[in-house]
Structure formats: structure tokens, C-alpha cells
Amino acid sequence: MALNDSTMDRADRFMFQTYKRIPITLVKGDGCRVWDENGKEYLDFIGGIAVCALGHSSPILSKALHEQSQKLVHVSNLFYTQPQTELAQILVENSAGDRVFFCNSGAEANEAAIKLARRYWRDKFGSERHTILTMENSFHGRTMATLSATGQEKIRTGFDPLLDGFRYVPFNDLRALESSIDQSVLAVMVEPIQGEGGVVVPDPDYLTGVREICSNRGILLILDEIQVGMGRTGKLFAYQHFGITPDIITLAKSLGNGIPIGAMLAREELGGAFGPGSHATTFGGTPLITAGATAVVRSLLNDGWIENASVMGTYFKNELINLQQKHAVIRDIRGLGLIIGVELVIEGAEIVTACMERGFLINCVQDRVLRFVPPLIIGKEEIDPLIACLDEVLEEIEN
């Protein structure tokens, strides 16, 4: 293979083929737009899969990373650092959590939550409870523990034997959840909205009911807010829409706007279960990464982007509902803030390709659900052209 072969050719040769990639090579981004190596511009409604809350090449993030890189990049968690402490304080002061553990990804945050819940239960009660109930169609990560927790067979296939200690119950079904709790169950782990599962939004009283069941049965409630947290739903955390208090919260994605960071937050009562040596990570919460994430969170809280997610999410959803009146291939529109799903009666791959060819990057999950998770800085000037594009593409498909 010649050195002048394309990036795509070389990637296909040298890398594991674990992703079904869109056949373009992106080289630059700015705000809600990205450009490929041929100079073609795209409006990005994927946002790194709900990651780039402040958009691409955010000057806020770039400035924070540059300044911190001139001071201190990494010293390990054997030492205290100011950026890590600052980020922890901001998250605690704006959440239901009292303690934070920093890591590198959402999967690691969920691993930490699983370990904390098990160790807390064992330390406090000395019992043999070890089961965590998760939801059918859920997604919690790709490590052995988090894929074992994931309620999708296609994610788990080929990795047997899975880790023991997880059972799956139907999402949005309080009766099924209640009946599944026995003496082996120590916690319930649930996404407020199932993102990878197809942007499935539960009934308004579902999470309230889950919290009540957990409290009545004396078990922990773990909320996986990796995809929906940090402003995406129009509030900093999705659970804030429902007036509940989780015991453990997991975060990642928009927390770093593209730099690798995850976080697990928990109530003070659980904090003692993680003492020195009980859990650790080499790269979790480095000065560089936490300085960047602190700048991101401060901007989300202070610059109006969470409110924008609410306002633009409502506008976007209403425009999609208008499209639904015109196009029979649209079965359902659902979402909250700027996580929106369009369920189709046909497979969505052709629509994704047609939009990409017209300069719009969108995503399809569960084969038939178009998922939109754009930067939270998005405005009507980006949404309106996409609506026009979808209208045109759906018209062509239907005819």
C-alpha cells in the first residue's frame, strides 16, 4: 500500500473494523459545522454523539487546555491538584451528589457506580446481595461489567460468559420493576432517556415511581446520565425534570466537550465505601482534562446554553412534528431538549446517506430511529436548513 493512499484506505488496513464509518474524512470543525478533506462543509447534528455541547473547536475549551498545558498536565492521583478540586466542587454544588470520582469515559463511570454500589451494600449490611436491575434495551458501556449490564442482546453477543449480577426488566414498566426485586437485588440502574435504545422517553411518572420503589425496598438508585446529562435535556441533569434525588449519578460525554472524562457522583452516605486503594485510575481527572471540563461546565451554567437547549429543542421538535404531518414514513417524534428521536416505518440508513450527501450529518439507532444530539449552541439558522433537507429527502423516498 502506497504512502499516498487515502486516510480511509489506511484506516481500513491498520485499524480494527469495530465501527461502521460514514465514508468521509473530517479534518476541521467550528461550532455546529465540520469540513472534510475535500473542503465540503456539513452541519453536524451528531455532535460526537451528544459530546460537543459547546460545538467544535470551542474557544472556551481551547483556551483552558492551552493555559493548563503550560502549567501541569499530569501528576497522578497521588497528589492534590487545583483543577480537579475545582471541577469536583462545581459538580457537587450543582447536583444531588456529595462526592465525585473522576475517570476517563462513561463506561468507566458506570464501572465505578457498579463497584461502589456493591461495596457499599457489602460493607453496611454484610449480605450476599449482588444483583443490579437494569432495563431492557439499555446501554451502559462496552467493558465486561457494563456490557453485562446492558439490556441489548446484540451488544452482549459473543462475549460469554457475561459477568453475573445483572437482570433486565422492561423499561417504563413500574409493575415489572417492583415484581423483579427480591433479596438478591441491591440497586436499580436506569437511563432517564434511553439514547442508544432509540431515544425512548419514559412516562412522566416513571422515574418518580422508580425512586419510590427503591426507597421503599431499601435499595439504591443509579442514574446513567452519560448521554442526557450536562444540559442536553434543558436542565443540567435529566433527573431534575422529575423532582427526584438519585443515590449515584454517572456522567461523561458533554462533561468534556470532546476531551476524555467521566465522573461518578454519589451521596455522602455511600462515600465511605470507597476508601484508599478500593478503586483507582491512572488518567482519571488529570489537571489538563479537569481544567478543560471546568471551563465547559462553567460555560454551560453561565452562558445560557442549557436554556438554549430547552428553547431550541422545543422549536426543533415542533418543526419535526410538522414534517410528520406531511410524511407517512414518520411514525413518532420524541425527546427532551436536544436529544430527539424520529421513529420511522422504514430503515433510516438511506436517509442518513442522503442527508450526508446534501451536507448534513445525522445518526440512526435501532435501524429505524433518526437520533439528533447536536451541540447545545445550535440555533434556528442550523435547524431550519436540516428540516428543509429532511423534507426533500423524505419526499423523494416516498415517491
HELIX and SHEET records of a PDB file:
HELIX    1   1 THR A    7  PHE A   14  1                                   8    
HELIX    2   2 GLY A   47  ALA A   50  1                                   4    
HELIX    3   3 PRO A   59  SER A   69  1                                  11    
HELIX    4   4 GLN A   82  GLU A   93  1                                  12    
HELIX    5   5 GLY A  106  PHE A  125  1                                  20    
HELIX    6   6 MET A  144  ALA A  149  1                                   6    
HELIX    7   7 GLU A  153  ARG A  156  1                                   4    
HELIX    8   8 LEU A  174  SER A  180  1                                   7    
HELIX    9   9 TYR A  206  ARG A  217  1                                  12    
HELIX   10  10 ALA A  238  HIS A  241  5                                   4    
HELIX   11  11 LYS A  253  LEU A  255  5                                   3    
HELIX   12  12 GLU A  268  GLY A  271  1                                   4    
HELIX   13  13 PRO A  287  ASN A  302  1                                  16    
HELIX   14  14 TRP A  305  LYS A  326  1                                  22    
HELIX   15  15 ALA A  349  GLU A  357  1                                   9    
HELIX   16  16 LYS A  380  GLU A  398  1                                  19    
SHEET    1   A 4 LEU A  26  ASP A  30  0                                        
SHEET    2   A 4 ARG A  33  ASP A  36 -1                                        
SHEET    3   A 4 GLU A  41  ASP A  44 -1                                        
SHEET    4   A 4 PHE A 360  LEU A 361  1                                        
SHEET    1   B 7 ARG A  99  CYS A 103  0                                        
SHEET    2   B 7 GLY A 262  ALA A 266 -1                                        
SHEET    3   B 7 ILE A 248  LEU A 251 -1                                        
SHEET    4   B 7 LEU A 220  ASP A 224  1                                        
SHEET    5   B 7 VAL A 185  VAL A 190  1                                        
SHEET    6   B 7 THR A 131  MET A 135  1                                        
SHEET    7   B 7 PHE A 166  VAL A 169  1                                        
SHEET    1   C 4 ILE A 330  LEU A 336  0                                        
SHEET    2   C 4 ILE A 339  LEU A 344 -1                                        
SHEET    3   C 4 VAL A 369  PHE A 372 -1                                        
SHEET    4   C 4 ASN A 363  VAL A 365 -1                                        
END                                                                             
